């Protein structure tokens, strides 16, 4: 039996704890917050999109950064394995559009409660309100962690140090340490980048960090005026000059600063690097199901029906009410012009702005609005099958702290589950 110390009580940390305790190890999980799963609690707008029920091939295809690294961990602990674990632990699940998996209750708290029950049943000792301040390495092996003594928590948290039977003076020895501290997104949940510092101190490379799955700022004031408008079944594409960087069909949302929503968040994974260097062009096809010829025929039918109306009052069947003033302005057609007098070239301009609604992307929003962090500990320095460091024996990494990320839909949580499980189940018996 080995003594396993897990730093971080999020998705990856809890998965690692369950896996390691299930192998018979003595497991201690250290969480600086007052309860585990604080970021998990707010995922999926509080519903927790725990994974995606797609095929393994599709799972890998939705990983943006270093998908090949995940081949072993995804195979050893798949999306189906995670679903079975939660349902066995008393959290029934359902599959929704896009194969996204949620708890039947639509409550992320039920997912966390199921994981906490599993940990308790397996004897995991959870140390809350306890901040890990560093790692101790000796002769090329991780010998343990240093901790800041627990804050006052009304007697709920376990005490580290001599009372826990793990040493004193803030040092906690262990046979293996699993770092599952998360990234930099949602700092209020405790994701303050500690794991990156620990890794660097041990000689690891940390790749460039940036917010991802994050909304984007726009330049145009009329785009910002659409704040609160949500569009379904649109196609967005992002260009750097004449080069297309991204194209996706789905949902989006206009905000007071620019654009957001599922399709936009996924786009940020692919275009964030370029957007740090210069503005990019986004085109929104508001009617992707119609070819230009079909859309023109549709506009002509509406114009025939509303031929005696003013142009500004004739677009109600084409666009949501909030969008109409912007479309009128961008078309260049006077809103009071009778529809029967709209010329062919004017109609074609309306068609053009409908199929190619232009947005100038100026940059990503910050880490506190990002769902995940892109970048992290270089996977070249980590074993893909065990998550053990290639530089320090007995040191493992799991979850968002690694240079791994995916698009929306439950894929990032599956990365956390699978890498956490790989780390936890790979600790050898001492």
C-alpha positions in Angstrom: 0.0 0.0 0.0 1.2 3.5 -0.9 0.3 6.8 0.7 -1.1 9.0 -2.1 -1.5 12.7 -1.7 -3.8 14.5 -4.2 -3.6 18.2 -4.6 -7.0 19.6 -5.7 -10.5 18.4 -5.1 -12.0 19.1 -8.5 -13.1 16.6 -11.2 -9.6 15.2 -11.9 -8.7 15.1 -8.2 -11.8 13.2 -7.1 -11.5 10.8 -10.0 -7.9 10.2 -9.0 -8.9 9.7 -5.4 -11.6 7.1 -6.2 -9.3 5.2 -8.5 -6.3 5.2 -6.1 -8.4 4.2 -3.1 -10.0 1.5 -5.1 -6.6 0.1 -5.7 -6.1 -0.2 -1.9 -3.9 2.8 -1.3 -4.2 5.2 1.6 -5.4 8.4 -0.1 -5.4 12.0 1.2 -7.1 14.7 -0.9 -6.2 18.3 -0.1 -8.6 21.1 -1.2 -8.1 24.8 -0.3 -11.8 25.5 -0.5 -14.4 24.7 2.1 -15.8 21.9 -0.1 -14.7 19.8 -3.1 -16.0 20.3 -6.6 -16.5 24.1 -6.5 -15.8 24.6 -10.2 -17.8 21.5 -11.1 -20.8 23.0 -9.3 -21.0 25.8 -11.8 -20.3 23.9 -15.0 -23.1 23.6 -17.6 -24.9 26.6 -16.0 -25.2 24.5 -12.8 -26.4 21.4 -14.6 -23.0 19.8 -15.1 -22.4 18.3 -18.5 -20.5 15.4 -17.1 -19.3 13.9 -20.4 -20.4 13.1 -24.0 -21.9 9.8 -25.0 -20.3 9.8 -28.4 -18.0 7.1 -29.8 -14.4 6.9 -28.7 -13.2 8.2 -32.1 -15.5 11.2 -31.9 -14.3 11.8 -28.3 -10.8 12.1 -29.6 -11.8 14.2 -32.6 -13.3 16.8 -30.3 -10.0 17.3 -28.4 -8.3 20.4 -29.7 -4.8 20.2 -28.1 -2.7 17.0 -28.0 -5.5 14.5 -28.7 -3.1 11.6 -29.3 -1.8 11.9 -25.8 -5.2 10.9 -24.5 -5.5 7.6 -26.4 -4.4 5.4 -23.5 -6.3 7.2 -20.8 -9.5 7.5 -22.8 -9.3 3.7 -23.6 -8.6 2.8 -19.9 -11.4 4.9 -18.5 -13.9 5.9 -21.1 -17.0 8.1 -21.2 -19.1 4.9 -20.6 -17.0 4.0 -17.6 -17.6 7.5 -16.1 -21.4 7.2 -16.7 -21.5 3.8 -15.0 -19.5 5.1 -12.0 -21.9 7.9 -11.4 -25.0 5.8 -11.9 -23.7 3.2 -9.5 -23.0 5.9 -7.0 -26.7 7.0 -7.1 -26.6 9.8 -9.7 -28.8 8.8 -12.7 -27.9 10.4 -16.0 -29.7 11.4 -19.2 -28.4 12.1 -22.8 -29.5 15.2 -24.5 -28.9 16.8 -28.0 -25.4 16.5 -29.2 -24.9 13.4 -27.0 -24.3 15.6 -24.0 -24.7 13.8 -20.7 -26.4 15.5 -17.6 -27.7 14.3 -14.3 -31.4 13.5 -14.5 -32.0 16.1 -11.8 -30.2 18.8 -13.7 -28.3 19.5 -10.5 -24.5 19.6 -10.5 -24.6 19.1 -6.7 -25.9 15.6 -7.3 -22.8 14.7 -9.3 -20.5 16.1 -6.6 -22.5 14.3 -3.9 -22.1 11.0 -5.7 -18.3 11.4 -6.1 -18.0 12.4 -2.4 -20.0 9.3 -1.4 -17.7 7.1 -3.4 -14.6 8.7 -1.8 -16.0 8.2 1.7 -17.0 4.6 1.0 -13.4 3.9 -0.2 -11.9 5.6 2.9 -10.4 8.7 1.2 -9.4 11.3 3.8 -10.4 14.8 2.6 -8.6 17.8 4.0 -10.6 20.9 3.4 -9.6 24.5 3.8 -6.0 23.3 3.4 -3.7 25.0 0.9 -0.8 23.1 -0.6 2.1 25.5 -0.9 4.7 23.4 -2.7 6.1 20.0 -3.4 9.1 18.4 -1.8 11.5 16.5 -4.2 14.4 14.4 -2.9 16.9 12.4 -5.1 14.7 12.7 -8.2 11.5 11.5 -6.4 8.6 13.5 -5.0 8.7 13.0 -1.3 5.5 14.9 -0.3 3.9 18.3 -0.1 4.1 21.4 2.1 0.8 22.7 3.4 -0.5 25.9 5.0 -2.4 24.9 8.2 -6.2 24.8 7.7 -8.2 28.0 8.1 -10.9 27.9 10.7 -13.8 25.8 9.3 -16.0 25.1 12.3 -14.3 21.8 13.0 -15.4 20.2 9.7 -12.0 19.9 8.0 -9.4 17.3 8.8 -6.1 18.7 10.3 -2.8 18.1 8.5 0.4 17.6 10.3 1.1 15.6 13.4 -2.6 15.1 14.2 -3.2 13.5 10.8 -0.2 11.2 11.4 1.6 12.7 8.4 4.5 14.7 10.0 4.7 18.2 11.3 5.8 21.8 10.4 3.5 21.8 7.4 5.3 18.9 5.6 3.2 15.9 4.6 5.3 12.9 3.3 3.8 10.6 0.8 4.8 7.9 -1.7 3.1 9.6 -4.6 1.7 13.1 -5.3 -1.0 13.8 -7.9 -1.3 17.4 -8.9 -4.9 18.2 -10.0 -5.1 21.9 -9.3 -6.9 23.0 -12.4 -5.9 25.9 -14.6 -6.5 29.7 -14.4 -10.2 29.8 -15.4 -12.8 30.9 -12.8 -10.2 32.1 -10.3 -13.0 32.5 -7.7 -13.3 28.7 -7.5 -9.7 28.4 -6.5 -8.0 28.0 -9.9 -5.1 30.3 -9.3 -2.4 28.4 -11.3 -0.7 26.8 -8.3 -0.1 23.6 -10.3 1.9 25.4 -13.0 4.2 26.8 -10.3 4.7 23.4 -8.7 5.5 21.9 -12.1 8.0 24.7 -13.0 9.7 24.3 -9.6 10.2 20.6 -10.5 11.8 21.4 -13.9 8.7 21.0 -16.1 7.8 23.1 -19.1 4.5 25.0 -19.0 3.3 26.1 -22.4 1.7 29.5 -23.1 -1.5 29.9 -21.1 -4.6 31.7 -22.5 -8.3 31.6 -21.8 -10.3 29.3 -23.9 -14.0 28.4 -24.4 -14.4 32.1 -23.8 -16.5 34.9 -25.3 -14.9 37.3 -27.7 -15.0 41.1 -27.9 -16.3 42.8 -31.1 -15.6 46.2 -32.6 -19.0 47.1 -34.0 -21.4 49.1 -31.9 -24.4 47.6 -33.7 -23.3 44.1 -32.6 -23.2 45.3 -29.0 -26.6 46.8 -29.4 -28.0 43.2 -29.9 -27.1 42.3 -26.3 -29.2 39.4 -25.1 -30.2 38.2 -28.6 -29.7 34.4 -28.9 -29.6 32.8 -32.4 -30.1 29.1 -33.1 -29.2 27.2 -36.3 -26.7 29.8 -37.6 -23.3 29.1 -39.1 -20.3 31.1 -38.0 -16.9 31.2 -39.7 -13.7 33.0 -38.7 -11.1 34.4 -41.1 -7.6 35.7 -40.9 -7.5 37.7 -44.1 -8.6 35.2 -46.8 -7.8 32.1 -44.7 -10.6 30.3 -43.0 -9.7 29.3 -39.4 -12.9 27.9 -38.2 -16.5 27.1 -39.3 -19.3 25.7 -37.1 -23.1 25.3 -37.1 -24.9 25.9 -33.9 -26.0 28.5 -31.4 -24.6 31.9 -30.5 -25.4 34.9 -28.3 -24.8 38.6 -28.7 -23.5 40.4 -25.6 -22.7 44.0 -24.4 -19.1 43.4 -25.4 -19.4 41.2 -28.5 -20.3 37.5 -29.0 -20.7 34.3 -27.0 -22.7 31.1 -27.0 -21.7 27.5 -27.8 -20.4 28.0 -31.4 -18.5 31.1 -30.4 -16.9 29.5 -27.3 -15.7 26.5 -29.4 -14.3 28.9 -32.0 -12.2 30.5 -29.3 -10.2 27.2 -28.9 -9.1 27.4 -32.5 -8.6 31.1 -33.1 -7.4 32.4 -29.8 -3.7 32.3 -30.7 -4.2 34.4 -33.9 -6.6 36.8 -32.1 -3.8 37.7 -29.6 -1.8 39.0 -32.6 -4.5 40.9 -34.6 -8.2 41.3 -35.1 -10.1 38.6 -37.1 -13.2 38.6 -39.2 -16.3 36.6 -38.2 -19.1 35.9 -40.7 -22.4 34.8 -39.5 -24.7 33.0 -42.0 -28.1 33.8 -40.5 -29.9 31.4 -42.9 -27.5 28.5 -43.5 -30.2 26.1 -44.5 -31.0 28.2 -47.6 -28.8 28.7 -50.6 -28.5 32.2 -51.9 -31.0 31.4 -54.7 -33.4 30.0 -52.1 -33.0 32.9 -49.8 -33.6 35.4 -52.6 -36.8 33.5 -53.5 -37.8 33.7 -49.9 -37.2 37.4 -49.7 -39.2 38.0 -52.9 -42.1 36.1 -51.5 -42.1 38.2 -48.3 -41.8 41.4 -50.4 -44.7 40.3 -52.5 -46.8 39.7 -49.4 -45.8 43.0 -47.8 -45.5 45.1 -51.0 -47.4 48.1 -49.6 -45.4 48.2 -46.3 -42.4 50.3 -45.5 -39.1 48.2 -45.7 -38.5 48.5 -42.0 -41.8 46.8 -41.3 -41.5 44.0 -43.8 -38.8 41.8 -42.2 -40.7 40.2 -39.4 -40.8 36.8 -41.0 -37.0 36.8 -41.7 -35.4 38.0 -38.5 -36.1 38.4 -34.8 -37.5 41.8 -33.9 -34.3 43.0 -32.1 -32.2 42.2 -35.2 -34.4 44.0 -37.7 -33.1 47.6 -37.1 -29.5 46.4 -37.6 -30.3 44.5 -40.8 -32.1 47.5 -42.2 -29.1 49.7 -41.4 -26.6 47.3 -42.8 -28.6 46.8 -46.0 -28.4 50.5 -46.7 -32.1 50.6 -47.6 -34.2 53.4 -46.1 -36.5 51.9 -43.4 -39.4 54.1 -44.8 -39.0 53.0 -48.4 -42.0 51.1 -49.8 -41.1 47.5 -50.3 -42.5 47.6 -53.9 -39.8 50.2 -54.7 -36.8 48.2 -53.4 -34.5 47.7 -56.3 -32.9 44.3 -57.2 -29.4 45.5 -56.2 -30.8 46.7 -52.8 -32.4 43.3 -52.3 -29.2 41.5 -53.1 -27.4 43.6 -50.5 -29.9 42.5 -47.9 -29.3 38.9 -49.0 -25.5 39.5 -48.7 -25.7 40.8 -45.2 -28.0 37.9 -44.2 -25.6 35.3 -45.5 -22.4 37.2 -44.4 -23.2 39.2 -41.3 -19.8 40.7 -40.4 -18.3 41.0 -36.9 -14.8 42.2 -36.2 -13.3 40.1 -33.4 -10.9 42.2 -31.3 -9.8 39.7 -28.6 -10.7 37.1 -26.1 -12.4 37.9 -22.8 -10.4 37.1 -19.6 -9.8 34.0 -17.6 -12.6 34.7 -15.2 -15.1 34.3 -18.1 -13.3 31.3 -19.6 -14.5 27.8 -19.1 -11.0 26.3 -19.5 -7.4 27.2 -19.8 -5.6 26.5 -23.0 -1.9 25.5 -22.5 -0.4 23.9 -19.4 2.2 21.4 -18.4 3.9 20.0 -21.5 2.6 16.5 -22.2 5.9 15.6 -23.7 7.2 15.4 -20.2 4.4 13.2 -18.9 3.7 9.5 -19.5 0.4 9.2 -21.5 -0.6 5.9 -19.9 0.1 6.7 -16.2 0.3 10.6 -16.1 3.5 10.3 -14.2 6.2 12.9 -14.6 9.1 11.9 -16.8 11.3 14.2 -14.7 10.3 13.3 -11.1 9.4 9.9 -9.9 6.2 9.6 -7.9 4.8 12.9 -9.3 1.6 12.8 -11.4 -0.5 15.4 -13.1 -4.2 15.2 -14.1 -6.9 17.4 -15.6 -6.8 21.0 -16.8 -3.3 21.6 -15.4 -2.0 19.6 -18.4 -1.7 21.1 -21.9 -5.0 19.5 -23.0 -8.3 21.0 -24.0 -11.4 20.3 -26.1 -14.5 22.0 -27.5 -17.8 22.3 -25.5 -20.1 19.3 -24.9 -18.7 17.5 -22.0 -15.3 16.7 -23.6 -13.1 18.7 -21.2 -14.7 17.0 -18.1 -14.0 13.6 -19.7 -10.3 14.7 -20.1 -10.4 15.4 -16.3 -12.0 12.1 -15.4 -9.8 10.0 -17.7 -6.5 11.6 -16.8 -7.4 11.6 -13.1 -8.3 7.9 -13.2 -5.1 7.1 -15.1 -3.0 8.9 -12.4 -4.8 7.4 -9.5 -4.8 3.8 -10.7 -1.1 3.9 -11.8 0.5 4.5 -8.4 2.5 1.4 -7.5 2.5 -0.4 -4.2 5.5 0.6 -2.0 
